Amino acid sequence: MFDIGFWELALIGVILLLVVGPERLPKVARTAGLWVGRGRRMLSAMKAEIDREIKAQEFQEILDKQARNNPLETILDDAGDKPAAEASATAATSARTRTGPDDKSSSG
């Protein structure tokens, strides 16, 4: 993010030592470290919130697209139009085709 090298940090440290003094420098460094930590946590929390919002928006777009392509009411209406016996026969037929025909003569 910032392109600060070793010599720039050393120069900042020397200037800080001259301005603040050696007895208050550890306290200033500790306080600066706390503020940097708080800033990083705040930025990471904001980033996580933005990521959640983007994922929620993408999920909503997917749901809207699915609702436009194949509405749930249409699926329920199609299933409700068939008589119960025909629906169970269709389910049994599809189950048989998935597992294959029962051929006991070839197994024994």
C-alpha positions in Angstrom: 0.0 0.0 0.0 2.6 2.6 1.1 6.0 2.2 -0.5 8.1 3.0 2.6 11.5 1.3 2.8 13.9 0.7 5.6 15.8 4.1 5.3 12.5 6.0 5.4 11.4 4.3 8.5 14.9 4.9 10.1 14.7 8.6 9.3 11.2 8.8 10.8 12.4 7.0 13.9 15.4 9.4 14.3 13.1 12.5 13.9 10.6 11.0 16.3 13.4 10.3 18.8 14.6 13.9 18.6 11.1 15.4 18.8 9.5 13.2 21.5 12.6 12.3 23.5 13.9 8.9 24.7 11.8 8.6 27.8 8.4 9.1 26.0 9.3 7.3 22.8 8.1 3.8 24.0 4.7 5.1 25.1 4.3 7.0 21.8 5.2 3.9 19.8 2.8 1.8 21.9 0.0 4.3 21.3 0.7 4.4 17.6 0.7 0.6 17.4 -2.7 0.5 19.1 -4.1 3.1 16.7 -2.7 1.2 13.7 -4.2 -2.0 15.0 -7.6 -0.4 15.5 -7.4 1.0 12.0 -6.6 -2.4 10.5 -9.4 -4.1 12.4 -11.9 -1.4 11.2 -10.7 -1.8 7.6 -11.0 -5.5 7.8 -14.5 -5.3 9.3 -15.6 -2.9 6.5 -14.1 -5.2 3.9 -15.9 -8.2 5.3 -19.2 -6.2 5.4 -18.8 -5.2 1.8 -18.0 -8.8 0.8 -21.2 -10.0 2.6 -23.2 -7.4 0.8 -21.8 -8.3 -2.6 -22.4 -12.0 -2.0 -26.0 -11.3 -0.8 -26.6 -9.3 -3.9 -25.2 -12.0 -6.2 -27.4 -14.6 -4.3 -30.4 -12.4 -4.8 -29.6 -12.1 -8.6 -29.3 -15.9 -8.8 -32.7 -16.3 -7.1 -34.4 -13.8 -9.3 -32.9 -15.4 -12.4 -34.2 -18.8 -11.2 -37.6 -17.4 -10.5 -37.8 -15.9 -14.0 -36.7 -19.2 -15.7 -38.7 -21.7 -13.7 -41.2 -20.3 -11.2 -42.0 -22.5 -8.2 -45.7 -22.0 -8.8 -45.4 -23.6 -12.3 -43.6 -26.6 -10.8 -46.2 -27.0 -8.1 -49.1 -26.6 -10.6 -47.5 -29.2 -12.9 -47.2 -31.7 -10.0 -50.7 -30.9 -8.7 -52.4 -31.5 -12.1 -51.4 -35.2 -12.2 -53.5 -37.7 -10.3 -51.9 -39.4 -7.3 -51.7 -42.8 -8.9 -50.1 -41.4 -12.1 -47.6 -39.4 -10.0 -46.5 -42.5 -8.0 -46.3 -44.6 -11.1 -44.1 -42.0 -12.7 -41.9 -41.9 -9.6 -41.6 -45.7 -9.6 -40.7 -45.7 -13.3 -38.0 -43.1 -12.9 -36.6 -45.0 -9.8 -36.5 -48.2 -11.9 -34.7 -46.5 -14.8 -32.1 -45.1 -12.4 -31.3 -48.4 -10.7 -31.7 -50.5 -13.9 -34.1 -53.3 -14.7 -34.5 -56.3 -12.3 -32.8 -59.2 -14.1 -32.4 -62.0 -11.7 -31.6 -64.6 -14.4 -28.2 -63.1 -15.1 -27.2 -62.9 -11.4 -27.5 -66.5 -10.6 
